[in-house]
Each structure stands twice: as C-alpha cells, then as structure tokens.
Amino acid sequence: MSQDENNTSGDWPSALVEIIEDFTQAFDASERYEMLYEMAESVDELPTSEWTEVTRVHGCQSEAHVRGELNSEGTFHLRGGADSRIVQGLIAITATALEGLSIDEVVSFSPAFVEEMGLANALSPSRANGFLNMFKKVQSEAALLGE
C-alpha cells in the first residue's frame, strides 16, 4: 500500500476505514465512548510489568504506555496499555491504523483520522492533547526502529 505524507479519506488502511465508518455512524459522543471502551479490549496489551519511563506517554492525563516493535514481516506493530479504557481504546485504534505499515509510513502517518471519526469533538481538550502526544510518541518509537 502506498501512503503519502498527508493521509486523506480513502487513503487510510482498510482496517482503519472500517473503524472510521463505524464511528461516523455513531449517534452521539456517548456512543463513541462506548465504542472506544469496546476497542480497548482489542489492544495488544503492554503489561504493567513492562511500563517504564521509556514507554510512558508524557502529557497524557492518564497513565499510558506504548511500545513500537517490528513484527515477523519486518513491519510495524504497536503494543500499549493505559489505566483509562478511553485511552486504551485510542491506543487500540492507533495500533489498528498503523499495523503492518513500513516504518516510513508510520512516521509520516497523519493523526487526522480522529477528526474523521468524530472523536476530536467528543474528547476533552486534555484527552485530545494526550492523544496527539501518544501519537507523536508512537511515531518517535517507529523512527527509532528505523535507525
């Protein structure tokens, strides 16, 4: 799949397109939160025993940790964990969006999918900021894997 630096609707990975469609069909913000709670169950969890300062997402109001790895095909895989199901759901969506991409694709991926999902308006400003901090950390992790 080719990915340019400015992902647009229709240029998202197919698994993310499905999630965007589900979220845009949600009736309201509370239904979107319910969907986030469900998504939280699907994350490849980073157990608390692996939470360190290196994995910690700074600037997130919750305790959140992420670790980027290369899977057996040499493409990106994200593991994460948080003490908030909302944040855990955001990590799960991010992991789905980035799963199997090349390091370069992850580094250049746009977080604009959150706006397309209708989540940007549903999240409090501090949660939205925390999401962006988490997304930037994931991209930094990917960049380190590419070195």
Secondary structure, DSSP 4 states (H G I P E B T S, - for coil): ----SS--TTSS-HHHHHHHHHHHT-SSHHHHHHHHHHHHTTS-B--GGG--TTTB-TT-SS-EEEEEEE-TTSSEEEEEEESSHHHHHHHHHHHHHHTT--HHHHHH--TTHHHHTTHHHHS-HHHHHHHHHHHHHHHHHHHHHT-
